[in-house]
Amino acid sequence: MRNKKTILIIEDNIDIREGTTEILELTGRYDVITAENGRVGVDLATRHIPDLILCDIMMPELDGYGVLFMLSKIESTAKIPFIFLTAKAERADMRKAMEMGADDYLTKPFDDVELMNAIDVRLKRHEQLAADIPREEDLSLSAEEQVLLLKELIANSRVKTVKKKQSIYEKDDSPTYVYFVKSGQVRSFKSYKDGRELSTGIFIEGNYFGYASILLNDNYEDYAEAVEQSEIVLIPKDSFLELLWKKPAIASKFIKLLSVDLREKEEQLLGFAYHSVRKRVANALISVAEKSGVNINEADACSIDVTRDGLASIAGTANETVSRMLSDFKEEKLISKEKGKIYINSIKNLRDVKQ
């Protein structure tokens, strides 16, 4: 037989207090503790830590609002489900009660079914929330464990093949997925009425995108399309948010990614305002290297896989201009090309490119 739940009833009306106690005890599912006023109720709550509290609003010594306020400030009682018992004339005050953190309310007189349903719903909800609370070991996942969890999330999601120039999402769309680039390249951009486009991101194999709108609970502010034929993993919004809730270390990872994205956009805007095309293309190459997983503060040479269209989008210039700049960098031994890949011979020297 499962353990009984303990319910504390705080009610100054003796008839209601005894009648409610009788109903609960007859079910055989609950142990009941009673208090005739708010002060006694607070004392009993802190000593017995009940599973749920039923509390009247208008009482001598300390009213229901005071009880809720005091218990919410005590760590051991702050999360106990709290249901107000209120007279019809007091229903207008229930907005205040709910804003203070009450879970529900019953209007007196209530019948047996209303009482039992309200208690069952709140206890089940409390148990569900308790089961979903992240465990201590979830707060500090290793990098390897994070990778495995994200790989599992990706493996359980649908893969879509998109053609070159095909749209993935559009401005003002409501986000339903987080996207992962399995192969290919994707760019995000803002489009203006005069036909100009401003790149907001380039995403290559192994990159996530589209998560900012989900984290901010907002519609997309830009467009995303494939730079070349690509395989995109569609991670459902609900699955993504569930993983973030259960594994705070994963949530921290995406918050950091979001912070990096914001910093890059600020630097990009400054670059458009103050940097030459030559400097912008150099910075675009470094940005792609960083997104490819290269630690640009430690490694100096690396290879990247990016199209001319992708670089032009990041640098905010024409494809022809990018081609000319890459030829210049090749002559200066800053980069080399082989089998469609670009090899950065020195990130330091590329970063030091003059205006």
C-alpha angles and dihedrals in degrees: 000000000000120000118269120247118236117230125191116208116198108188132138095203104089095203093054092042094052094039093052091046091052093051093051096045092049090063090062089221101096143055110211131211120186136202127188096210143014099264093053088045093056091049093050092045093055093046100044103026095213124208092237138007128216109195136181118222105216109055139137122254094019126008126223094264090056091049092051092046094050095045092048089060094054114082096216094052103030095095099042110123107255124202121184122217107213139178117235091253090059097053091099088064094056093090087066090049094051092047088054090057107269112154099211145334138223122210115226127268094044128168130233094262094052091049096048094044092051092049094045093050094049095045092049091047091050092050091049093051091047090052091052096050107116115251120237092252089057091061095066110038117168119242089254092053091049091052092050093050092048091046089054090050090051093046090055093051132084121261119218127192113218125191126231111288091009114143119244098182136347136220114283093017113140109246115246100158144039108221129221123191107229092174137348130028136288131191130200121206147162119240126211131204092249090060097257119136128204117202115230098178149346119216125195135179111318096022127122122214139172093046095110094072091049093049090047092042091230139119121267114281095198144026130262127203138163115264088199135357104304143177111229125190112218108212110193114242093232093052091049094049092045090055091048091051095048096040112041090182088066090047089053090052093056093043087055090049089051090051091051090050091053092048091049092050091052091050090046092054091048089049092053089052101044112013129086120238088255092056092045093054090048090051090047091056091050091047092054090048090053092048089051089063098261114146096227091190092062109023118064103182125045144142126244134192110217135136126236088245090055094051091046090053093052095043093045095232141105124286091241091055091051090051091052093048092048090052090052092049090049092053089049090053091241092121141007132200131224132164093346094309127112117225115205106211094192127008089190093056091044090052090051093055108138124240 
